[in-house]
Amino acid sequence: MTQTKKSSSQSMWNGKIVRRALVDSLIKLSPRTMMRNPVMFVVEVGSILTTLLLLQDKTTFSFNLQITLWLWFTVIFANFAEAMAEGRGKAQAETLRKTKSETVAHKLLEKGGIQDIPSSVLRLGDIVLVSACEFIPGDGEVIEGVASVDESAITGESAPVIREAGGDRSAVTGGTRVLSDQIKVRISSNPGETFLDRMIALVEGAERQKTPNEIALNILLAGLTIIFLLAVVTLQPFAIYSGSPQTVFVLVSLLVCLIPTTIGGLLSAIGIAGMDRLVQHNVLAMSGRAVEAAGDVNTLLLDKTGTITLGNRQAAEFIPAPGIPAAQMADAAQLSSLADETPEGRSIVVLAKNKYGLRGRELASHEAEFVPFSAQTRMSGVNLDGREIRKGAVDSISKYLNQHGTSMPREVVNVVENISRSGGTPLIVVENRRVLGVVYLKDIVKGGMRERFDHLRAMGIKTVMITGDNPLTAAAIAHEAGVDDFLAEATPKDKMDLIRREQSQGKLVAMTGDGTNDAPALAQADVGVAMNTGTQAAKEAGNMVDLDSNPTKLIEIVAIGKQLLMTRGALTTFSISNDVAKYFAIIPAMFAGTFPVLNALNIMHLRNAQSAVLSAVIFNALIIVALIPLALRGVSYRALSAESLLRRNLLIYGLGGLVVPFIGIKLIDLFITKIKLV
């Protein structure tokens, strides 16, 4: 994955992408395309107008030609910024498309038998058999069997994953490869509608919708453009009245320099680049709206099992009953778990080995009779050399003891209550109907979770753990993990009610999930991140899909969303601020001949009127080029308060937007007069 990300970052200025972007920037000059960006459409109209009028005034042809060329340069490089962002997405889509090769599908027939057909003719509901070393021919659900699957073509991760029938890890993706065993898969999509097809379409960004904030900013930019357009148009009558009429070239230059061309030229690139950065983190967003919503998230809901905790309870301690040696209790617990293939059973064997040096024993010669765990008895055990050992849940063992005329010692009951209060799960071990002690099973919180939640808290995000556990267990895990709140014994309706309650208070809610029971809540959440390992229902309900199936990646998703908002805000601040310098460059130059007092405003001491106008136009074009890398990479995000971020934004980009143009325009003026362009 690290290598993938590195190559993605290095491809920002990939020669192939740059060449394609240059061609696309010319194609985007179509007025129908340009009208979607009102600011740059006005610049293009001005460029066309100056081009048509270029031959009318032969005395200032060189000046007029330079103005016209720089106006076209401004339009083309604004298109180039958007084309670069789209080009990076298209390059990633091309890589994905290479993984989508035609495969042979072993379709199971209704009357029995197998028919080999191309994967392209598979239909929704078809059942296929996939064996080791074969590619899965289409998206689907495992309905029988369990297998190790290589998903590196989709996720970039080399480690194989387990896919099995039932539960939340039954979904498989077309184009991935089975490494071991054999599974039956029910196809869940028609040709052209697979998850990989949707990934390609999403990565290409063809369906990227504008977000509410982006629409609002477009309206603001269009409003500013109309205001400055009216101001420039009404300026000419005043100029004629004062005896200093201005040419169309100067008026167009003034308009282009005063309207917010910088942010207007980079706005689309910023939004597309936000989705592209998510792709580099192996997250697919269904729209730019979802990325932006992630930047404004107030509440984050996380499932406990597999997200906050490892997902499997593990034996943490053997607590013997009074008068029972700890080694004796550990020996009995291990014997009862040797045939237990559950994660809990294996952890008991490992704990006994590590703590007491007890190793697995060969029991065949002892004619051991193992009692498998069942949902009815909730116990397991072994009968060995006259020893009847049982291990199980508290109520099941209590019932077992009562049936044999014994009961649980009071001291053991107290231990059980203490374990339950601490969020653990107690298992009772008995031998020949005598209680030996308690195995303390603990739901292990993933390493570093508390620090990550502290990081989210610094972002101003409230974290809520969702679990089906009882309130006592939930409270203990929530305290250990460091979340702000928890919802215990949660049903799908409880999750939706919690999301709606938060949303009714004006908050944006993000949630992760992988199961069918998570689908309603994922659909209701403003940012619903479905795990790629989850069910098809979950992936369809969410507006993002995490290909790595790492629920804690929401932290990175939120950071990228905030980075998108900050980048847009920073460049908007810069764009509006640098209009001040361009105002001081052009206005004095236009009227200083008629009103010498205006020379006092020529604080940059620009050489003459023509050099002032041309310098401002050149700077206006070059600054878009200079800011393309920042628009694509994004402003670095730091977990600061809103006030601190605003202050930092104004200090760096507001003040920078004032200072940089003064320096840049003056340097350009010195250069063009030095080489006698004017």
ZAVEX-438455 format. One line per field, with one value per residue (C-alpha): residue number from 1; x, y, z; residue in three letters. Coordinates in steps of 0.5 Angstrom, whole numbers, plus 500, padded with zeros to 3 digits. Example, Ala and Ser with C-alpha at 12.3 -4.5 7.8 and 13.67 -1.06 7.14 Angstrom:
<recs>
i: c(1, 2)
xx: c(525, 527)
yy: c(491, 498)
zz: c(516, 514)
aa: c(ala, ser)
</recs>
This chain:
<recs>
i: c(1, 2, 3, 4, 5, 6, 7, 8, 9, 10, 11, 12, 13, 14, 15, 16, 17, 18, 19, 20, 21, 22, 23, 24, 25, 26, 27, 28, 29, 30, 31, 32, 33, 34, 35, 36, 37, 38, 39, 40, 41, 42, 43, 44, 45, 46, 47, 48, 49, 50, 51, 52, 53, 54, 55, 56, 57, 58, 59, 60, 61, 62, 63, 64, 65, 66, 67, 68, 69, 70, 71, 72, 73, 74, 75, 76, 77, 78, 79, 80, 81, 82, 83, 84, 85, 86, 87, 88, 89, 90, 91, 92, 93, 94, 95, 96, 97, 98, 99, 100, 101, 102, 103, 104, 105, 106, 107, 108, 109, 110, 111, 112, 113, 114, 115, 116, 117, 118, 119, 120, 121, 122, 123, 124, 125, 126, 127, 128, 129, 130, 131, 132, 133, 134, 135, 136, 137, 138, 139, 140, 141, 142, 143, 144, 145, 146, 147, 148, 149, 150, 151, 152, 153, 154, 155, 156, 157, 158, 159, 160, 161, 162, 163, 164, 165, 166, 167, 168, 169, 170, 171, 172, 173, 174, 175, 176, 177, 178, 179, 180, 181, 182, 183, 184, 185, 186, 187, 188, 189, 190, 191, 192, 193, 194, 195, 196, 197, 198, 199, 200, 201, 202, 203, 204, 205, 206, 207, 208, 209, 210, 211, 212, 213, 214, 215, 216, 217, 218, 219, 220, 221, 222, 223, 224, 225, 226, 227, 228, 229, 230, 231, 232, 233, 234, 235, 236, 237, 238, 239, 240, 241, 242, 243, 244, 245, 246, 247, 248, 249, 250, 251, 252, 253, 254, 255, 256, 257, 258, 259, 260, 261, 262, 263, 264, 265, 266, 267, 268, 269, 270, 271, 272, 273, 274, 275, 276, 277, 278, 279, 280, 281, 282, 283, 284, 285, 286, 287, 288, 289, 290, 291, 292, 293, 294, 295, 296, 297, 298, 299, 300, 301, 302, 303, 304, 305, 306, 307, 308, 309, 310, 311, 312, 313, 314, 315, 316, 317, 318, 319, 320, 321, 322, 323, 324, 325, 326, 327, 328, 329, 330, 331, 332, 333, 334, 335, 336, 337, 338, 339, 340, 341, 342, 343, 344, 345, 346, 347, 348, 349, 350, 351, 352, 353, 354, 355, 356, 357, 358, 359, 360, 361, 362, 363, 364, 365, 366, 367, 368, 369, 370, 371, 372, 373, 374, 375, 376, 377, 378, 379, 380, 381, 382, 383, 384, 385, 386, 387, 388, 389, 390, 391, 392, 393, 394, 395, 396, 397, 398, 399, 400, 401, 402, 403, 404, 405, 406, 407, 408, 409, 410, 411, 412, 413, 414, 415, 416, 417, 418, 419, 420, 421, 422, 423, 424, 425, 426, 427, 428, 429, 430, 431, 432, 433, 434, 435, 436, 437, 438, 439, 440, 441, 442, 443, 444, 445, 446, 447, 448, 449, 450, 451, 452, 453, 454, 455, 456, 457, 458, 459, 460, 461, 462, 463, 464, 465, 466, 467, 468, 469, 470, 471, 472, 473, 474, 475, 476, 477, 478, 479, 480, 481, 482, 483, 484, 485, 486, 487, 488, 489, 490, 491, 492, 493, 494, 495, 496, 497, 498, 499, 500, 501, 502, 503, 504, 505, 506, 507, 508, 509, 510, 511, 512, 513, 514, 515, 516, 517, 518, 519, 520, 521, 522, 523, 524, 525, 526, 527, 528, 529, 530, 531, 532, 533, 534, 535, 536, 537, 538, 539, 540, 541, 542, 543, 544, 545, 546, 547, 548, 549, 550, 551, 552, 553, 554, 555, 556, 557, 558, 559, 560, 561, 562, 563, 564, 565, 566, 567, 568, 569, 570, 571, 572, 573, 574, 575, 576, 577, 578, 579, 580, 581, 582, 583, 584, 585, 586, 587, 588, 589, 590, 591, 592, 593, 594, 595, 596, 597, 598, 599, 600, 601, 602, 603, 604, 605, 606, 607, 608, 609, 610, 611, 612, 613, 614, 615, 616, 617, 618, 619, 620, 621, 622, 623, 624, 625, 626, 627, 628, 629, 630, 631, 632, 633, 634, 635, 636, 637, 638, 639, 640, 641, 642, 643, 644, 645, 646, 647, 648, 649, 650, 651, 652, 653, 654, 655, 656, 657, 658, 659, 660, 661, 662, 663, 664, 665, 666, 667, 668, 669, 670, 671, 672, 673, 674, 675, 676, 677, 678)
xx: c(500, 506, 509, 502, 501, 508, 507, 500, 504, 509, 504, 502, 507, 507, 509, 503, 498, 501, 500, 493, 491, 494, 490, 484, 485, 484, 478, 474, 475, 468, 463, 458, 463, 466, 459, 459, 464, 462, 468, 472, 467, 467, 475, 474, 469, 474, 479, 475, 473, 480, 482, 477, 479, 486, 487, 483, 489, 495, 499, 499, 498, 504, 501, 494, 497, 500, 494, 490, 495, 496, 488, 488, 493, 489, 483, 487, 491, 485, 482, 489, 488, 482, 484, 490, 486, 481, 487, 490, 483, 483, 490, 488, 482, 486, 490, 483, 481, 487, 485, 478, 480, 475, 475, 472, 466, 464, 456, 452, 446, 439, 439, 446, 452, 457, 457, 464, 462, 465, 464, 461, 455, 453, 447, 444, 443, 447, 451, 458, 464, 471, 476, 484, 488, 482, 479, 472, 468, 463, 461, 457, 456, 459, 453, 457, 464, 470, 476, 483, 482, 487, 484, 491, 488, 483, 486, 493, 494, 498, 495, 490, 483, 478, 471, 466, 458, 454, 456, 459, 465, 461, 462, 467, 469, 470, 477, 480, 483, 482, 488, 485, 479, 473, 467, 460, 458, 451, 453, 449, 450, 449, 455, 457, 454, 460, 463, 469, 465, 463, 470, 472, 467, 467, 475, 474, 470, 465, 459, 462, 457, 458, 457, 452, 458, 461, 455, 454, 461, 460, 454, 458, 464, 458, 456, 462, 463, 457, 458, 465, 462, 457, 463, 468, 462, 460, 467, 468, 462, 466, 473, 470, 467, 474, 477, 481, 477, 480, 481, 477, 483, 485, 477, 478, 484, 481, 475, 479, 484, 478, 474, 476, 479, 484, 479, 475, 480, 482, 475, 473, 481, 480, 474, 476, 483, 479, 476, 483, 486, 481, 482, 490, 488, 484, 477, 472, 467, 460, 461, 464, 458, 461, 468, 466, 461, 466, 470, 464, 462, 461, 459, 462, 459, 463, 462, 465, 467, 472, 473, 474, 476, 480, 473, 475, 475, 481, 483, 487, 487, 486, 482, 482, 477, 479, 483, 485, 492, 492, 496, 491, 485, 489, 491, 483, 481, 486, 484, 477, 479, 484, 478, 475, 477, 474, 478, 476, 478, 485, 487, 485, 490, 495, 495, 496, 502, 505, 503, 504, 508, 502, 503, 498, 498, 496, 490, 488, 491, 487, 481, 479, 471, 470, 464, 463, 460, 453, 448, 443, 448, 453, 458, 464, 469, 472, 472, 479, 481, 475, 476, 469, 471, 466, 467, 462, 458, 456, 448, 450, 455, 450, 444, 449, 451, 444, 442, 448, 446, 451, 452, 457, 461, 460, 467, 466, 460, 463, 469, 464, 460, 467, 469, 462, 462, 469, 467, 469, 466, 467, 467, 467, 471, 469, 472, 467, 462, 467, 468, 476, 475, 474, 477, 477, 475, 477, 475, 481, 481, 486, 492, 493, 485, 485, 490, 486, 480, 484, 486, 478, 476, 481, 478, 471, 468, 464, 465, 460, 461, 455, 455, 450, 453, 450, 451, 456, 460, 459, 461, 468, 470, 468, 472, 478, 478, 476, 470, 465, 459, 456, 450, 449, 444, 443, 438, 438, 433, 437, 442, 438, 434, 441, 443, 437, 437, 444, 442, 436, 441, 444, 450, 453, 454, 459, 458, 462, 459, 460, 453, 446, 444, 448, 445, 439, 444, 449, 444, 441, 448, 451, 458, 457, 463, 462, 467, 469, 469, 462, 455, 453, 447, 452, 456, 450, 447, 454, 456, 464, 467, 473, 477, 482, 476, 479, 474, 478, 480, 475, 480, 483, 477, 475, 482, 481, 474, 477, 483, 478, 474, 481, 484, 478, 477, 485, 485, 478, 482, 488, 484, 480, 486, 490, 485, 487, 494, 491, 487, 493, 496, 491, 486, 492, 495, 488, 487, 494, 494, 488, 488, 496, 494, 492, 500, 500, 496, 502, 505, 509, 512, 510, 514, 508, 500, 501, 507, 502, 496, 500, 504, 497, 495, 501, 501, 494, 495, 501, 499, 494, 499, 503, 497, 496, 500, 497, 490, 492, 495, 491, 493, 496, 491, 492, 487, 486, 480, 475, 478, 485, 484, 481, 486, 492, 488, 488, 495, 498, 493, 490, 496, 500, 494, 496, 503, 505, 501, 505, 512, 510, 507, 513, 518, 514, 514, 521, 522, 518, 520, 528, 526, 522, 516, 512)
yy: c(500, 505, 504, 505, 511, 514, 512, 516, 522, 522, 521, 529, 531, 524, 526, 522, 525, 532, 531, 529, 535, 540, 537, 536, 544, 546, 541, 544, 551, 549, 555, 549, 547, 553, 556, 551, 556, 563, 566, 563, 563, 571, 571, 567, 571, 577, 573, 572, 579, 582, 577, 579, 587, 585, 588, 595, 599, 598, 603, 599, 592, 589, 591, 588, 582, 580, 582, 577, 572, 572, 572, 566, 563, 564, 560, 555, 554, 554, 548, 545, 545, 541, 537, 535, 533, 529, 526, 523, 520, 517, 514, 510, 508, 505, 501, 498, 497, 492, 488, 487, 481, 476, 470, 463, 462, 455, 456, 451, 449, 448, 440, 439, 439, 445, 449, 453, 460, 467, 472, 477, 473, 472, 474, 476, 470, 465, 461, 459, 455, 458, 453, 455, 459, 461, 468, 470, 472, 477, 481, 476, 473, 466, 461, 455, 454, 458, 460, 465, 470, 475, 482, 485, 487, 491, 494, 494, 490, 483, 480, 475, 475, 470, 470, 465, 463, 467, 473, 479, 477, 473, 479, 478, 482, 480, 480, 477, 471, 465, 462, 456, 451, 452, 456, 457, 464, 467, 473, 479, 484, 484, 485, 492, 493, 490, 494, 494, 498, 503, 504, 505, 510, 513, 514, 517, 523, 523, 523, 528, 532, 539, 540, 545, 549, 549, 551, 557, 559, 559, 563, 568, 568, 569, 575, 578, 577, 581, 586, 588, 587, 592, 597, 596, 597, 604, 606, 607, 613, 616, 615, 618, 624, 625, 625, 619, 614, 606, 601, 595, 591, 595, 594, 587, 587, 590, 586, 579, 582, 584, 578, 572, 568, 565, 561, 560, 557, 552, 551, 544, 542, 542, 538, 533, 532, 531, 525, 523, 523, 519, 514, 514, 512, 506, 509, 510, 516, 516, 524, 530, 531, 526, 528, 535, 532, 528, 535, 538, 531, 533, 525, 519, 512, 506, 499, 496, 489, 489, 496, 498, 491, 486, 482, 476, 475, 472, 469, 474, 470, 464, 465, 459, 458, 458, 452, 450, 451, 455, 450, 445, 450, 452, 444, 443, 449, 447, 440, 442, 447, 442, 441, 448, 451, 458, 464, 463, 456, 457, 463, 459, 453, 459, 462, 456, 454, 461, 462, 455, 451, 447, 444, 440, 433, 427, 424, 419, 413, 416, 414, 422, 423, 431, 434, 439, 446, 447, 453, 449, 447, 453, 448, 444, 439, 432, 426, 423, 418, 418, 426, 430, 437, 442, 449, 454, 460, 462, 460, 454, 451, 453, 449, 443, 443, 444, 438, 434, 437, 442, 450, 455, 457, 465, 467, 464, 468, 475, 474, 473, 479, 483, 480, 482, 489, 490, 489, 482, 475, 469, 462, 457, 451, 445, 438, 432, 437, 441, 448, 449, 457, 462, 464, 471, 473, 480, 483, 486, 494, 495, 498, 506, 507, 512, 516, 516, 518, 524, 526, 526, 530, 535, 536, 537, 530, 526, 519, 514, 506, 502, 495, 489, 488, 489, 496, 494, 491, 497, 502, 498, 498, 505, 507, 503, 505, 513, 514, 520, 516, 509, 505, 498, 493, 497, 494, 497, 502, 504, 506, 510, 513, 516, 518, 522, 525, 528, 530, 534, 538, 540, 535, 531, 524, 519, 512, 505, 498, 492, 488, 488, 490, 496, 498, 503, 507, 507, 510, 515, 517, 524, 520, 512, 508, 501, 496, 492, 486, 487, 485, 488, 491, 495, 497, 499, 503, 507, 513, 511, 504, 503, 498, 496, 495, 499, 502, 507, 510, 515, 519, 520, 521, 526, 529, 529, 532, 538, 539, 540, 545, 549, 548, 552, 557, 558, 559, 564, 568, 569, 570, 576, 579, 579, 583, 589, 589, 589, 595, 599, 597, 598, 604, 609, 607, 608, 615, 618, 622, 625, 626, 626, 626, 619, 618, 617, 611, 608, 605, 600, 605, 602, 604, 606, 605, 599, 596, 596, 593, 588, 586, 585, 581, 576, 576, 574, 568, 566, 565, 560, 556, 557, 554, 548, 544, 546, 545, 538, 537, 541, 545, 541, 540, 541, 539, 546, 550, 553, 560, 558, 555, 562, 566, 562, 562, 569, 570, 566, 566, 573, 577, 573, 574, 582, 582, 577, 580, 587, 583, 579, 585, 589, 584, 583, 590, 591, 585, 587, 594, 591, 587, 592, 588, 595)
zz: c(500, 502, 495, 492, 495, 493, 486, 486, 489, 484, 478, 480, 474, 470, 463, 460, 465, 463, 456, 456, 461, 456, 450, 455, 457, 449, 449, 455, 451, 448, 451, 453, 458, 460, 462, 468, 471, 470, 472, 467, 462, 462, 462, 455, 452, 454, 450, 444, 444, 444, 439, 434, 436, 435, 428, 429, 433, 429, 434, 440, 436, 440, 447, 445, 442, 449, 453, 448, 449, 456, 457, 453, 457, 463, 461, 458, 465, 469, 464, 465, 473, 472, 467, 471, 477, 472, 469, 475, 476, 469, 470, 476, 473, 467, 472, 475, 468, 467, 473, 469, 465, 462, 466, 465, 470, 472, 473, 477, 473, 476, 474, 476, 473, 471, 465, 463, 460, 460, 466, 461, 460, 468, 470, 477, 481, 478, 482, 480, 483, 484, 486, 489, 484, 480, 479, 482, 476, 479, 485, 489, 496, 498, 500, 501, 504, 506, 502, 503, 497, 494, 494, 492, 485, 488, 495, 494, 500, 499, 505, 503, 507, 509, 506, 508, 508, 513, 517, 515, 511, 505, 500, 494, 489, 481, 479, 486, 486, 491, 494, 497, 498, 494, 495, 492, 490, 488, 483, 485, 479, 472, 467, 467, 474, 478, 484, 479, 474, 479, 482, 475, 474, 481, 480, 473, 477, 471, 476, 481, 484, 486, 494, 497, 499, 493, 489, 495, 493, 485, 487, 491, 485, 480, 484, 485, 477, 475, 480, 477, 470, 472, 475, 469, 464, 467, 468, 461, 460, 466, 463, 456, 460, 464, 457, 458, 454, 455, 450, 450, 452, 458, 460, 459, 463, 469, 469, 469, 474, 479, 478, 483, 477, 481, 485, 479, 475, 481, 484, 480, 481, 488, 489, 484, 488, 494, 491, 488, 495, 498, 493, 494, 501, 498, 500, 494, 495, 491, 490, 492, 497, 501, 501, 504, 509, 512, 513, 517, 521, 528, 531, 529, 530, 531, 531, 537, 535, 530, 530, 537, 539, 536, 535, 539, 546, 549, 555, 560, 567, 570, 577, 581, 586, 594, 595, 588, 586, 580, 575, 577, 574, 568, 566, 567, 563, 557, 557, 556, 550, 546, 541, 541, 535, 537, 538, 545, 546, 542, 547, 553, 550, 549, 556, 559, 555, 556, 564, 566, 561, 559, 552, 548, 550, 545, 548, 543, 548, 554, 550, 551, 550, 548, 549, 543, 545, 543, 543, 547, 553, 552, 555, 552, 555, 556, 559, 561, 565, 570, 570, 567, 566, 563, 561, 560, 561, 568, 568, 564, 569, 575, 571, 570, 578, 580, 576, 580, 587, 588, 587, 585, 591, 594, 592, 585, 584, 587, 582, 576, 578, 578, 571, 568, 571, 568, 561, 561, 560, 565, 564, 569, 569, 573, 574, 577, 579, 583, 581, 580, 578, 573, 566, 565, 557, 555, 549, 547, 545, 539, 540, 540, 540, 545, 542, 535, 539, 543, 536, 533, 540, 538, 531, 535, 533, 538, 538, 540, 540, 538, 541, 542, 549, 555, 559, 564, 559, 554, 559, 561, 554, 552, 558, 556, 549, 551, 547, 549, 549, 548, 545, 548, 546, 540, 534, 527, 529, 535, 531, 526, 532, 534, 528, 527, 534, 532, 525, 528, 532, 526, 526, 521, 523, 520, 521, 519, 518, 514, 516, 513, 519, 519, 512, 514, 519, 513, 509, 514, 516, 512, 511, 511, 510, 508, 509, 503, 506, 508, 505, 498, 502, 506, 500, 497, 503, 504, 500, 501, 501, 504, 500, 506, 511, 516, 520, 524, 517, 518, 522, 515, 511, 516, 515, 508, 508, 512, 508, 502, 506, 508, 501, 498, 504, 503, 496, 496, 501, 497, 491, 494, 497, 491, 488, 492, 489, 482, 483, 486, 479, 474, 476, 477, 470, 467, 469, 472, 465, 466, 474, 476, 483, 482, 481, 489, 488, 484, 490, 486, 482, 476, 469, 465, 464, 459, 463, 469, 466, 462, 469, 472, 467, 467, 474, 474, 469, 472, 480, 477, 474, 481, 485, 481, 486, 492, 489, 487, 494, 499, 504, 510, 516, 523, 529, 531, 533, 528, 531, 530, 523, 521, 524, 521, 514, 514, 517, 511, 505, 507, 508, 503, 498, 499, 499, 494, 488, 490, 489, 483, 479, 481, 479, 472, 471, 472, 467, 461, 461, 461, 455, 452, 451, 452)
aa: c(met, thr, gln, thr, lys, lys, ser, ser, ser, gln, ser, met, trp, asn, gly, lys, ile, val, arg, arg, ala, leu, val, asp, ser, leu, ile, lys, leu, ser, pro, arg, thr, met, met, arg, asn, pro, val, met, phe, val, val, glu, val, gly, ser, ile, leu, thr, thr, leu, leu, leu, leu, gln, asp, lys, thr, thr, phe, ser, phe, asn, leu, gln, ile, thr, leu, trp, leu, trp, phe, thr, val, ile, phe, ala, asn, phe, ala, glu, ala, met, ala, glu, gly, arg, gly, lys, ala, gln, ala, glu, thr, leu, arg, lys, thr, lys, ser, glu, thr, val, ala, his, lys, leu, leu, glu, lys, gly, gly, ile, gln, asp, ile, pro, ser, ser, val, leu, arg, leu, gly, asp, ile, val, leu, val, ser, ala, cys, glu, phe, ile, pro, gly, asp, gly, glu, val, ile, glu, gly, val, ala, ser, val, asp, glu, ser, ala, ile, thr, gly, glu, ser, ala, pro, val, ile, arg, glu, ala, gly, gly, asp, arg, ser, ala, val, thr, gly, gly, thr, arg, val, leu, ser, asp, gln, ile, lys, val, arg, ile, ser, ser, asn, pro, gly, glu, thr, phe, leu, asp, arg, met, ile, ala, leu, val, glu, gly, ala, glu, arg, gln, lys, thr, pro, asn, glu, ile, ala, leu, asn, ile, leu, leu, ala, gly, leu, thr, ile, ile, phe, leu, leu, ala, val, val, thr, leu, gln, pro, phe, ala, ile, tyr, ser, gly, ser, pro, gln, thr, val, phe, val, leu, val, ser, leu, leu, val, cys, leu, ile, pro, thr, thr, ile, gly, gly, leu, leu, ser, ala, ile, gly, ile, ala, gly, met, asp, arg, leu, val, gln, his, asn, val, leu, ala, met, ser, gly, arg, ala, val, glu, ala, ala, gly, asp, val, asn, thr, leu, leu, leu, asp, lys, thr, gly, thr, ile, thr, leu, gly, asn, arg, gln, ala, ala, glu, phe, ile, pro, ala, pro, gly, ile, pro, ala, ala, gln, met, ala, asp, ala, ala, gln, leu, ser, ser, leu, ala, asp, glu, thr, pro, glu, gly, arg, ser, ile, val, val, leu, ala, lys, asn, lys, tyr, gly, leu, arg, gly, arg, glu, leu, ala, ser, his, glu, ala, glu, phe, val, pro, phe, ser, ala, gln, thr, arg, met, ser, gly, val, asn, leu, asp, gly, arg, glu, ile, arg, lys, gly, ala, val, asp, ser, ile, ser, lys, tyr, leu, asn, gln, his, gly, thr, ser, met, pro, arg, glu, val, val, asn, val, val, glu, asn, ile, ser, arg, ser, gly, gly, thr, pro, leu, ile, val, val, glu, asn, arg, arg, val, leu, gly, val, val, tyr, leu, lys, asp, ile, val, lys, gly, gly, met, arg, glu, arg, phe, asp, his, leu, arg, ala, met, gly, ile, lys, thr, val, met, ile, thr, gly, asp, asn, pro, leu, thr, ala, ala, ala, ile, ala, his, glu, ala, gly, val, asp, asp, phe, leu, ala, glu, ala, thr, pro, lys, asp, lys, met, asp, leu, ile, arg, arg, glu, gln, ser, gln, gly, lys, leu, val, ala, met, thr, gly, asp, gly, thr, asn, asp, ala, pro, ala, leu, ala, gln, ala, asp, val, gly, val, ala, met, asn, thr, gly, thr, gln, ala, ala, lys, glu, ala, gly, asn, met, val, asp, leu, asp, ser, asn, pro, thr, lys, leu, ile, glu, ile, val, ala, ile, gly, lys, gln, leu, leu, met, thr, arg, gly, ala, leu, thr, thr, phe, ser, ile, ser, asn, asp, val, ala, lys, tyr, phe, ala, ile, ile, pro, ala, met, phe, ala, gly, thr, phe, pro, val, leu, asn, ala, leu, asn, ile, met, his, leu, arg, asn, ala, gln, ser, ala, val, leu, ser, ala, val, ile, phe, asn, ala, leu, ile, ile, val, ala, leu, ile, pro, leu, ala, leu, arg, gly, val, ser, tyr, arg, ala, leu, ser, ala, glu, ser, leu, leu, arg, arg, asn, leu, leu, ile, tyr, gly, leu, gly, gly, leu, val, val, pro, phe, ile, gly, ile, lys, leu, ile, asp, leu, phe, ile, thr, lys, ile, lys, leu, val)
</recs>
